[in-house]
Amino acid sequence: MSDSTDQILQLLRQSLDLNEGDEQISLQEQALRLADAFGDLSIQYRVRELYVRACIFGGAPEKGLVAFSWLLSQFDRNPGQFDEWSILWKYKWIIGIASHFPHVSKPRIFEMLDDFSERSLKAGFGLRAAYTHRYRLERFWDNREKALGYYENMRSAPIDDLANCSACELNEQIGFSIYQGDDLKAVNQGGELLALEKKCATVPQRTYASLLLPLVRLGRLRQAMIFHRRGYELIESNKSFIDKLADHLIFLAVTRNFEKGVEVFRKHYPLTERNHDALHRFHFLRAAWLLFLRLADSGQAAQTGNLTLAMPSTFPLYSEDGVYDIGKLAEWSKHEADELAARFDKRNETDFFARTLKEMEDMAEARP
């Protein structure tokens, strides 16, 4: 074994002992630079396989997109040298996050999905995984009729080795029940998932967050708070869950847990500066807007209208004394969310994101 190979393996072993996030990604980037300098294609490929996963699940999806493009290119240039199932499994991750970036066009996303479908069939798999992504995308484009059709296609397609794990499959059903407006069914399905202790890289983290508002709407506030505490603890240190941190922030705003909500905003806002996932940033800013709107209207803020926050100097409204006008915080959050919503709606050819902002405003005006 050469010195370079030994160094690469040491860095990879160190990285795999770490939780998903910036430190793990940084170590793997060091390994990647060494692998590229060494020039052995097999090693370069194996390192990037690990690196793509680290980026997707560690909150740097934009890096994962670039690295996967290299992997797919090398896979096609070297037939039979690399595992087909592995590249297709990673392709699922890439399709799942491509829509999070407004500069990636709809035609390009559909092109990727068509390519994935063709590769899946050619490799001897079915289309269940492809239908799953088509359902999610049509929901994202706000095309309900097509979304429902693809969901049925997904459910009727045979389960194969490209299908999601059983935890993700059940979590998908929970999300569909919420999409259909059936909160009770979603909560019951969530209870089944949690009772069976089904887990994967993102479940039950996403399950807890998704069920917070359904529980509130059902009047089950005590259970919702339990889900908040359990779910928040699972995701608070991973910036790939910013969208789900936003769900927790909305829950805290709606239930008037303002002190905790402000702390969640303060703690996790810096993650949005270090995350290029525009969809996740939109969700967090939208949730922050709701928090500050409700806080401004509460008795707790009626006297001064100010809030003391220890924000980083990079915060656009940064104040050296740490005192912030709550109304201005709300205006800033809304402005930032508006800009992102406009970019998504332009790309998606819909007004869906603008409507979700209106939903936040309606929540803010609702009486507790």
LINMO-V641652 format. One line per field, one symbol per residue. ss: DSSP state (h for helix, s for strand, l for the rest). burial: b if it has 9 or more other C-alpha atoms within 8 Angstrom, else e. Layout:
ss: ???
burial: ???
This chain:
ss: llhhhhhhhhhhhhhhlllllhhhhhhhhhhhhhhhhhllhhhhhhhhhhhhhhhhhhllhhhhhhhhhhhhhhhhhllllllhhhhhhhhhhhhhhhlllllllhhhhhhhhhhhhhhhhhlllllhhhhhhhhhhhhhlllhhhhhhhhhhhhhlllllllllhhhhhhhhhhhhhhlllhhhhhhhhhhhhhlllllllllhhhhhhhhhhhhhlllhhhhhhhhhhhhhhhlllhhhhhhhhhhhhhhhhlllhhhhhhhhhhhhhhhhllllhhhhhhhhhhhhhhhhhhhllhhhllllsssllllllllllllllssshhhhhhhhhhhhhhhhhhhhhhhlllhhhhhhhhhhhhhhlll
burial: eeebbbbbbebbebbeeeebbebbbebbbbbbebbbeeeeeeebbebbbbbbbbbbbbbbbbbbbebbeebbebbeeeeeeeeeeebbbbbbbbbebbbbbbebebeebeebbeebbebbbeeebbbbbbbbbbbbbbbebebeebbbbbbebbeebeeeebeeeebbbbbebbbebbeeebbebbbebbeebbeeebebeebbbbbbbbbbbbbbeeebeeebbebbebbbeebbebbbbbbbbbbbbbbbbbebbbeebbebbbeeebbbeebbbbbbbbbbbbbbbbbbbbbbeeeebbeebbbeeeeeeeeeebeeebbbbbbebbbebbebbbebbbbbbebeebebbbeebeebbebbeeee
